[in-house]
């Protein structure tokens, strides 16, 4: 082993983003293993690699004793003092025992161990990078499909989009660019396993955070997300700043912001509603695009009874109950919807003025 070998190791480590100390430790570990395997396992030895010259020293460590019972591990005080008069009983002396042909054997072993250590270190770096990005969006390229699972190239790693995390009806082609949401990063013997999703509500939330500067800057807050992937979603937003319209900020000029997110989700309809601490108002907003005339919240039963115009009953409920179901999931309230002609209203109902409390991307 020589200086060129050490320099090559350092350059490789720099290229892979691995510290020199990690690689030096790997080399010394490999040299130690090689010596024990080829030249005697009885001795207590330490291998020292000169980081500048690449010269290897194998040092046998022996305890200084009065009477030697195991020559491989002990040396007499008399012999030790011949080497250096300062040695005392119970000191540890190191004697060089480097074999003549050790360099060639050592280099072969060191190469294998360094390659393995670099591979392990790379896996560790990838794990750290992506585990810190759990609950975040990543961009990737569809690499292949196997057993209905989609494998996505993230650059230094590969992510798996399982069938149950795919949007129903969405198709994926090799080389397609795609945004996914990191659900979990697992450590395995083959390296990190990155599980991603296209159906998670967090994907919609992060898309809005990336697309809407007011959300990114903390001026507008996303309070809740309800999603039926590929079909329709509802998102409630809030701001303390009275000069900002939180719904308008998310919709964007001519709907450009929300439309960019709709395009990314390949046509999924999105309703953006204004959050309210008043449950009646919040539920009324959440039932957008339907107009609520009156609402009554029962705090004890956590149910909100609402009245809508006769002609908007089907719109409020939605196709197969979707609109009402998403509104209930968004607000956390059970919702009982009746038409104006069906309702037996009482004074407990809150009557809403004819004004917009919400916005939406599209209607049923």
Beta strands, then each sheet from edge to edge (+ up, - down):
strand 1: 45-49
strand 2: 56-65
strand 3: 74-76
strand 4: 92-96
strand 5: 137-146
strand 6: 149-153
strand 7: 158-161
strand 8: 177-188
strand 9: 191-197
strand 10: 221-228
strand 11: 232-238
strand 12: 269-274
strand 13: 292-298
strand 14: 303-308
strand 15: 334-339
strand 16: 350-351
strand 17: 358-360
sheet 1: 1+ 2- 3-
sheet 2: 1+ 2- 4+
sheet 3: 5+ 6- 7+ 9+ 8- 5+
sheet 4: 10+ 11- 12- 17+
sheet 5: 15+ 14+ 13- 16+
end
